[in-house]
Amino acid sequence: MAPRLGVRLGSRVFHTLILHLENDVPIQLERRFVNPRWVPYYSDTDFARYTPNKG
């Protein structure tokens, strides 16, 4: 994953598992890796309150 994110092996990255629902039915489990340089406040986001698709 490090080369895809443009970081060295062993670098710190954010990792999130996000369960997507449609009408309260699970439809997709997403593994998201984020380079902290691109989104430095990613880990401060409350994804239970604000989803990646709807703010």
N, CA, C and O atoms as CSV, one atom per row, in Angstrom:
chain,resi,resn,atom,element,x,y,z
A,1,MET,N,N,0.824,-1.192,0.000
A,1,MET,CA,C,0.000,0.000,0.000
A,1,MET,C,C,0.871,1.260,0.000
A,1,MET,O,O,0.483,2.278,-0.574
A,2,ALA,N,N,2.031,1.200,0.632
A,2,ALA,CA,C,2.896,2.379,0.738
A,2,ALA,C,C,3.219,3.001,-0.628
A,2,ALA,O,O,3.094,4.217,-0.774
A,3,PRO,N,N,3.624,2.227,-1.620
A,3,PRO,CA,C,3.913,2.841,-2.921
A,3,PRO,C,C,2.695,3.530,-3.540
A,3,PRO,O,O,2.830,4.574,-4.178
A,4,ARG,N,N,1.529,2.960,-3.357
A,4,ARG,CA,C,0.314,3.563,-3.911
A,4,ARG,C,C,-0.013,4.904,-3.247
A,4,ARG,O,O,-0.592,5.795,-3.868
A,5,LEU,N,N,0.368,5.027,-1.977
A,5,LEU,CA,C,0.107,6.268,-1.244
A,5,LEU,C,C,1.267,7.251,-1.343
A,5,LEU,O,O,1.169,8.382,-0.868
A,6,GLY,N,N,2.349,6.826,-1.952
A,6,GLY,CA,C,3.500,7.713,-2.106
A,6,GLY,C,C,4.276,7.918,-0.820
A,6,GLY,O,O,4.854,8.983,-0.600
A,7,VAL,N,N,4.292,6.885,0.045
A,7,VAL,CA,C,5.037,6.978,1.305
A,7,VAL,C,C,6.027,5.815,1.380
A,7,VAL,O,O,5.900,4.833,0.650
A,8,ARG,N,N,7.002,5.935,2.260
A,8,ARG,CA,C,7.969,4.854,2.470
A,8,ARG,C,C,7.329,3.728,3.279
A,8,ARG,O,O,6.399,3.955,4.054
A,9,LEU,N,N,7.834,2.526,3.089
A,9,LEU,CA,C,7.389,1.396,3.903
A,9,LEU,C,C,7.604,1.722,5.370
A,9,LEU,O,O,8.651,2.253,5.740
A,10,GLY,N,N,6.639,1.415,6.197
A,10,GLY,CA,C,6.735,1.697,7.622
A,10,GLY,C,C,6.233,3.066,8.011
A,10,GLY,O,O,6.168,3.386,9.198
A,11,SER,N,N,5.870,3.893,7.021
A,11,SER,CA,C,5.339,5.224,7.327
A,11,SER,C,C,3.945,5.104,7.926
A,11,SER,O,O,3.234,4.123,7.705
A,12,ARG,N,N,3.578,6.112,8.678
A,12,ARG,CA,C,2.256,6.151,9.289
A,12,ARG,C,C,1.218,6.553,8.240
A,12,ARG,O,O,1.387,7.547,7.534
A,13,VAL,N,N,0.152,5.772,8.150
A,13,VAL,CA,C,-0.986,6.100,7.292
A,13,VAL,C,C,-2.255,5.855,8.096
A,13,VAL,O,O,-2.244,5.118,9.081
A,14,PHE,N,N,-3.334,6.471,7.674
A,14,PHE,CA,C,-4.627,6.237,8.316
A,14,PHE,C,C,-5.292,5.050,7.644
A,14,PHE,O,O,-5.216,4.887,6.426
A,15,HIS,N,N,-5.950,4.216,8.455
A,15,HIS,CA,C,-6.659,3.049,7.946
A,15,HIS,C,C,-8.043,3.034,8.576
A,15,HIS,O,O,-8.183,3.133,9.795
A,16,THR,N,N,-9.055,2.910,7.740
A,16,THR,CA,C,-10.430,2.900,8.219
A,16,THR,C,C,-11.203,1.784,7.539
A,16,THR,O,O,-11.053,1.555,6.339
A,17,LEU,N,N,-12.030,1.092,8.309
A,17,LEU,CA,C,-13.007,0.161,7.749
A,17,LEU,C,C,-14.354,0.865,7.797
A,17,LEU,O,O,-14.791,1.305,8.861
A,18,ILE,N,N,-15.011,0.972,6.651
A,18,ILE,CA,C,-16.280,1.683,6.574
A,18,ILE,C,C,-17.338,0.726,6.028
A,18,ILE,O,O,-17.179,0.153,4.950
A,19,LEU,N,N,-18.404,0.567,6.779
A,19,LEU,CA,C,-19.523,-0.266,6.348
A,19,LEU,C,C,-20.575,0.637,5.721
A,19,LEU,O,O,-21.115,1.526,6.379
A,20,HIS,N,N,-20.860,0.404,4.453
A,20,HIS,CA,C,-21.862,1.181,3.733
A,20,HIS,C,C,-23.211,0.465,3.834
A,20,HIS,O,O,-23.304,-0.751,3.673
A,21,LEU,N,N,-24.245,1.251,4.103
A,21,LEU,CA,C,-25.590,0.709,4.249
A,21,LEU,C,C,-26.526,1.312,3.207
A,21,LEU,O,O,-26.342,2.444,2.758
A,22,GLU,N,N,-27.523,0.534,2.839
A,22,GLU,CA,C,-28.607,1.019,1.994
A,22,GLU,C,C,-29.895,0.560,2.652
A,22,GLU,O,O,-30.159,-0.639,2.739
A,23,ASN,N,N,-30.696,1.507,3.115
A,23,ASN,CA,C,-31.925,1.189,3.857
A,23,ASN,C,C,-31.621,0.288,5.050
A,23,ASN,O,O,-32.333,-0.682,5.312
A,24,ASP,N,N,-30.548,0.627,5.770
A,24,ASP,CA,C,-30.104,-0.102,6.960
A,24,ASP,C,C,-29.636,-1.526,6.679
A,24,ASP,O,O,-29.534,-2.335,7.601
A,25,VAL,N,N,-29.351,-1.842,5.421
A,25,VAL,CA,C,-28.828,-3.155,5.043
A,25,VAL,C,C,-27.376,-2.980,4.602
A,25,VAL,O,O,-27.098,-2.165,3.724
A,26,PRO,N,N,-26.444,-3.735,5.199
A,26,PRO,CA,C,-25.038,-3.633,4.777
A,26,PRO,C,C,-24.887,-4.056,3.319
A,26,PRO,O,O,-25.354,-5.124,2.921
A,27,ILE,N,N,-24.231,-3.209,2.527
A,27,ILE,CA,C,-24.045,-3.546,1.110
A,27,ILE,C,C,-22.573,-3.566,0.697
A,27,ILE,O,O,-22.232,-4.138,-0.338
A,28,GLN,N,N,-21.701,-2.947,1.493
A,28,GLN,CA,C,-20.285,-2.905,1.113
A,28,GLN,C,C,-19.429,-2.627,2.341
A,28,GLN,O,O,-19.781,-1.800,3.182
A,29,LEU,N,N,-18.301,-3.326,2.435
A,29,LEU,CA,C,-17.291,-3.057,3.457
A,29,LEU,C,C,-16.069,-2.511,2.735
A,29,LEU,O,O,-15.485,-3.184,1.885
A,30,GLU,N,N,-15.690,-1.297,3.077
A,30,GLU,CA,C,-14.584,-0.620,2.410
A,30,GLU,C,C,-13.390,-0.492,3.346
A,30,GLU,O,O,-13.528,-0.051,4.487
A,31,ARG,N,N,-12.226,-0.877,2.858
A,31,ARG,CA,C,-10.959,-0.641,3.565
A,31,ARG,C,C,-10.331,0.579,2.940
A,31,ARG,O,O,-10.000,0.575,1.754
A,32,ARG,N,N,-10.164,1.622,3.727
A,32,ARG,CA,C,-9.634,2.876,3.195
A,32,ARG,C,C,-8.287,3.183,3.849
A,32,ARG,O,O,-8.159,3.159,5.073
A,33,PHE,N,N,-7.290,3.469,3.019
A,33,PHE,CA,C,-5.978,3.904,3.477
A,33,PHE,C,C,-5.774,5.335,2.988
A,33,PHE,O,O,-6.036,5.636,1.824
A,34,VAL,N,N,-5.311,6.210,3.865
A,34,VAL,CA,C,-5.178,7.627,3.533
A,34,VAL,C,C,-3.791,8.121,3.942
A,34,VAL,O,O,-3.332,7.867,5.056
A,35,ASN,N,N,-3.147,8.816,3.042
A,35,ASN,CA,C,-1.860,9.445,3.319
A,35,ASN,C,C,-2.119,10.684,4.182
A,35,ASN,O,O,-2.851,11.577,3.756
A,36,PRO,N,N,-1.542,10.760,5.380
A,36,PRO,CA,C,-1.776,11.904,6.265
A,36,PRO,C,C,-1.366,13.250,5.670
A,36,PRO,O,O,-1.902,14.284,6.070
A,37,ARG,N,N,-0.438,13.255,4.735
A,37,ARG,CA,C,-0.059,14.526,4.096
A,37,ARG,C,C,-1.192,15.068,3.233
A,37,ARG,O,O,-1.322,16.282,3.070
A,38,TRP,N,N,-2.014,14.176,2.680
A,38,TRP,CA,C,-3.102,14.605,1.809
A,38,TRP,C,C,-4.314,15.079,2.616
A,38,TRP,O,O,-4.977,16.047,2.246
A,39,VAL,N,N,-4.592,14.384,3.721
A,39,VAL,CA,C,-5.758,14.713,4.551
A,39,VAL,C,C,-5.317,14.669,6.019
A,39,VAL,O,O,-5.593,13.692,6.716
A,40,PRO,N,N,-4.639,15.711,6.489
A,40,PRO,CA,C,-4.031,15.674,7.823
A,40,PRO,C,C,-5.020,15.530,8.974
A,40,PRO,O,O,-4.638,15.045,10.039
A,41,TYR,N,N,-6.269,15.931,8.801
A,41,TYR,CA,C,-7.244,15.858,9.892
A,41,TYR,C,C,-8.195,14.672,9.757
A,41,TYR,O,O,-9.230,14.624,10.421
A,42,TYR,N,N,-7.849,13.728,8.908
A,42,TYR,CA,C,-8.695,12.557,8.665
A,42,TYR,C,C,-9.031,11.823,9.961
A,42,TYR,O,O,-10.180,11.430,10.165
A,43,SER,N,N,-8.065,11.637,10.824
A,43,SER,CA,C,-8.296,10.869,12.055
A,43,SER,C,C,-9.167,11.620,13.060
A,43,SER,O,O,-9.654,11.019,14.018
A,44,ASP,N,N,-9.369,12.905,12.859
A,44,ASP,CA,C,-10.233,13.683,13.750
A,44,ASP,C,C,-11.711,13.581,13.373
A,44,ASP,O,O,-12.573,14.036,14.125
A,45,THR,N,N,-12.005,12.993,12.227
A,45,THR,CA,C,-13.380,12.911,11.741
A,45,THR,C,C,-14.156,11.823,12.470
A,45,THR,O,O,-13.667,10.705,12.635
A,46,ASP,N,N,-15.347,12.150,12.897
A,46,ASP,CA,C,-16.255,11.187,13.524
A,46,ASP,C,C,-17.108,10.565,12.421
A,46,ASP,O,O,-18.139,11.120,12.040
A,47,PHE,N,N,-16.673,9.407,11.907
A,47,PHE,CA,C,-17.376,8.789,10.791
A,47,PHE,C,C,-18.708,8.176,11.195
A,47,PHE,O,O,-19.490,7.794,10.324
A,48,ALA,N,N,-18.985,8.072,12.477
A,48,ALA,CA,C,-20.316,7.651,12.917
A,48,ALA,C,C,-21.313,8.791,12.710
A,48,ALA,O,O,-22.517,8.568,12.579
A,49,ARG,N,N,-20.792,10.005,12.683
A,49,ARG,CA,C,-21.649,11.191,12.509
A,49,ARG,C,C,-21.590,11.745,11.097
A,49,ARG,O,O,-22.609,12.157,10.543
A,50,TYR,N,N,-20.386,11.756,10.507
A,50,TYR,CA,C,-20.195,12.290,9.169
A,50,TYR,C,C,-19.620,11.195,8.286
A,50,TYR,O,O,-18.498,10.741,8.511
A,51,THR,N,N,-20.371,10.772,7.294
A,51,THR,CA,C,-19.885,9.733,6.413
A,51,THR,C,C,-19.034,10.347,5.311
A,51,THR,O,O,-19.122,11.551,5.070
A,52,PRO,N,N,-18.209,9.544,4.635
A,52,PRO,CA,C,-17.390,10.080,3.543
A,52,PRO,C,C,-18.245,10.637,2.389
A,52,PRO,O,O,-17.800,11.516,1.651
A,53,ASN,N,N,-19.455,10.126,2.243
A,53,ASN,CA,C,-20.310,10.547,1.127
A,53,ASN,C,C,-21.257,11.684,1.488
A,53,ASN,O,O,-21.678,12.441,0.613
A,54,LYS,N,N,-21.594,11.810,2.763
A,54,LYS,CA,C,-22.534,12.845,3.197
A,54,LYS,C,C,-21.956,13.530,4.426
A,54,LYS,O,O,-21.689,12.876,5.434
A,55,GLY,N,N,-21.758,14.861,4.348
A,55,GLY,CA,C,-21.146,15.585,5.457
A,55,GLY,C,C,-22.132,16.099,6.450
A,55,GLY,O,O,-21.745,16.728,7.435
